[in-house]
């Protein structure tokens, strides 16, 4: 029995009308205008599968262009669908390499991969949501086998996100010692604070994440255009990521699926090819980047590392890191290079707006996707998934007034929450308690109060929005919400806090803490009233 990913349904999607469906790779492209988004078991799985689809588009479309990138982009956006003649021709050319169980070159696998003992691994090795000791993302309590479609999706996920740690040693891998493959790091996507720019259909999402640049290389090959994988690592001097197509499909692991009849019931996951992770900023468009001083010193050149998402922060709070020129403070470090670089997919959306290619009223959804790993990256920790809807005008380069207003709003939110945290800490001190825990609780309540309000406000920003009105709207809303949280904190203060005590040589009571808070808030939010709170 064969299972070719070009022809057989394996990609789970949500159609425009809301119904779920499972489609083949060819159908995914053909039906893209009628598909809302990918809808697999986990956001990280969707990220991995989307990148396979994008690798196809890069090879079928992007590397065949002979005009300016914006000219090609305009043609693609004006068309009612994707260029299916080119896509289908490419899929036909490489059809055999998408066979999941090919005897010679199975998709993203090694046909004859074997362990020294001949043993096969539990199929749950592919699933981050299946219990293996401590359950992490538990969705299925008992997994003994996978359908071919499920196995294909989790195969893509494993290549992208597999955790580090000791792996089964593969026969034919010269790195194996004592039958074991020793740690070589997580899958490449695991390094990323992944960012996907979504449109109102999969058609638009694919175009938004297909970054067309003059520097694209025609030797940027996905794994299926290379020679079939073997257990041995490929020579890094000859085969390395040369662009997004290669990086999106990089075989960080050597994998083999074992089937019985119509199900996959065993797997081998061994070490594959390590990614030279300090030199991928030109190849990887779907993450923000941070300047790494240690790596720059080590390699004696400027090195940027992927900026991972912080699981403790809402995506909007890090908006400055995904917008061009967003980090206004600390924009340059002492070496006079940019401290951070935004995701290319976001700046590309800004370029499309600046060129007048995107529909004027079109909103985009920036989706944050990632995994926080456990100790020594040898297990899965937390799944990170968040999103933010905004007009791509704020993704444009330069000092766009609407972008500056949004960045200032985030800064004001941070400072207002810090003022609230200080209030909570001061009242704790006044009552004879400790500042830290109370301040942390106040900070958490402040951000929780602002979360939905900021998301709603930023989605209203348009290219013709009046900046002064935007500032006033956010200042009023932010101030009202933070003051309401301060009311709750003060109402919970006990008698000891109202009586107060001396702190740093000065009396400190609820009244003193409140007055300081209100003065600070008024200095942050220019439209915030400063009148005294009623006694």
BELJO-V136153 format. One record per pair of residues at least 6 apart in sequence whose ideal C-beta (glycine too) atoms are under 6 Angstrom apart, sorted by the first residue. I is the first residue (numbers start at 1). GAP is how many residues later the second one is. Records with the same first field share a line. If there is no record, write none. Layout:
I = GAP  GAP
This chain:
3 = 97  145
4 = 94  95
5 = 20  93  147
6 = 19  20  85  89  92
7 = 17
8 = 16
9 = 13  14  15
10 = 139  142
11 = 12  17  38
12 = 10  27  28
13 = 8  10  22  25  26
14 = 6  22  23  25
15 = 6  20
16 = 18  20
26 = 65
29 = 53  58
32 = 50  170  171
33 = 48  168  170
35 = 167
38 = 8  11  12
40 = 6  113
43 = 326  342
44 = 117  325  327
45 = 108  112
47 = 147  322
48 = 108  109  112
49 = 107
51 = 197
52 = 104
54 = 155
55 = 167  190  193  194
57 = 153
58 = 186  187
59 = 31  186
60 = 26  27  30
61 = 22  25
62 = 150  154
63 = 153  155
65 = 7
69 = 143  144
70 = 285
72 = 140
73 = 139  284
74 = 283
76 = 131
77 = 280
94 = 130
97 = 8  127
98 = 9
100 = 7  52
103 = 8
104 = 7
105 = 123
108 = 47  51
109 = 146  147
110 = 119  121  144  146
113 = 57  118  141  143  155
114 = 57
115 = 53
116 = 55  63
120 = 138  146
121 = 146  147
123 = 23  142  143  144
124 = 6  8  19
125 = 142  144
126 = 28  32  141
127 = 27
128 = 9  252
129 = 8  10
130 = 13
136 = 244
137 = 246
145 = 118  120
146 = 118
151 = 106  113
159 = 93  94
160 = 27  29
161 = 26  28  29  210
162 = 25  91
163 = 23  210  214  215  216  217
164 = 19  21  22  213  214
165 = 18  213
166 = 14
167 = 14  103  104
168 = 100  102
169 = 7  10  11  12
170 = 61  84  100
172 = 59  60
173 = 58  59
181 = 89  90
184 = 87  90
186 = 191
187 = 65
188 = 62  64  87
190 = 181
191 = 115
192 = 95  114
193 = 94  95  114  115  116  177
194 = 92  175  176
195 = 91  148
196 = 171
197 = 11  12  148  152  167  169
198 = 7  167  169
199 = 6  9
208 = 141
209 = 136
211 = 74  133  137
217 = 25  26
219 = 23
220 = 22  23  25  26
221 = 25
222 = 23  27
223 = 26  28
229 = 22
231 = 23
233 = 40
234 = 39
241 = 6  42
243 = 40
244 = 41
247 = 36  37
250 = 25
251 = 21  22
252 = 20
253 = 16  19
254 = 16  18
255 = 14
256 = 12
257 = 7  10
258 = 8
278 = 17  25
281 = 8  23
285 = 59  60
286 = 57  59
287 = 19  56
288 = 19  33  34  54  55
289 = 15  18  52
290 = 15  17  50
291 = 13  42  48
292 = 11  13
295 = 8
296 = 6  7
302 = 35
304 = 37
309 = 59  61  75
311 = 61  71  73
314 = 137
315 = 53  71  73
316 = 72  138
319 = 91
320 = 6  7  87
321 = 19
322 = 20  21  24
323 = 19
324 = 18  23  73
326 = 81
327 = 13
330 = 9
333 = 6
346 = 49
349 = 15  43  46
350 = 42  45  46
352 = 6
353 = 39  40  43
354 = 42
363 = 26  28
364 = 28
365 = 22  24
366 = 22
367 = 20
368 = 18
369 = 16
370 = 14
372 = 9  10
373 = 8
374 = 7
389 = 70
390 = 68
391 = 70  71
393 = 9  70
394 = 8  9  12
401 = 66
402 = 59  63
405 = 62  65
406 = 52
409 = 65
412 = 112
413 = 37  65
415 = 109
416 = 62  66  108
417 = 26  29  30
419 = 98  101  102
420 = 22  26  62  65
421 = 18  21  22
423 = 63  90  94
424 = 14  15  18  65
425 = 10  13  14
426 = 87
427 = 66  70  83  86
428 = 7  10
429 = 6  74
430 = 67  70  78  79
431 = 63  65  66
432 = 64
442 = 47
445 = 40
446 = 39
449 = 32  36
450 = 31
453 = 24  28
457 = 17
472 = 55
475 = 50  52
476 = 51
479 = 46  49
493 = 17
497 = 13
498 = 12
500 = 7  8  9
514 = 19
521 = 7
522 = 6  8
